[in-house]
Amino acid sequence: MTNVSRKTKETDIQLSLNIRGSKNINIATGIGFFDHMLTSLAFWGNWDLDLKCKGDLYIDTHHTIEDVGLSLGKAFYKEWSQNKNITRIAYAFCPLDEALTRVVVDVCNRPNNTFNADFNVEKVGEFETSMTEHFFYSFAQESRITQHIHVLHGKNAHHIIETMFKGLGLALNRACEITGDETQSTKGSL
């Protein structure tokens, strides 16, 4: 179990993460749809996640979503880096009705994020759709992973975004499976 705290003038975040958990999930960010997406990520990742964020939502959702991404990424890095003998590279195709997203990850200590999606609405609930890519970018930077998230089909923004979070959880779960005794790298190091 990894604990991360982040307190700034914009947000106050407390979280606990266990990536080899049993889906004990408790999330409160003040943004209902974001809570739903983080729950989906943790569920499909098979994580235990307790996350509380008090953010300056009277401004907008930017600081809360970005700082949660950074904090969750930091916790995920601490968790995965305890075991270098993981599968490392994995992918998931995640459907939800008309939406289909492909997520490919390399848990490799090299942060990168590619993102390809279009949204036909500015918000889902209070969640600004433009913040979707920024969350994934922030998460990838602090978790030190490479991730490619590409929407293949979809019209409904709720469905599209949900396939991204579910797909990332599933891909990370697969990538973090223990493979044996050796590090999955020709360099011998991640």
Beta strands, then each sheet from edge to edge (+ up, - down):
strand 1: 2-7
strand 2: 11-18
strand 3: 25-28
strand 4: 48-55
strand 5: 89-96
strand 6: 99-106
strand 7: 112-116
strand 8: 123-124
strand 9: 127-128
strand 10: 146-153
sheet 1: 1+ 2- 4+ 3+
sheet 2: 5+ 6- 10+ 7+
sheet 3: 8+ 9-
end
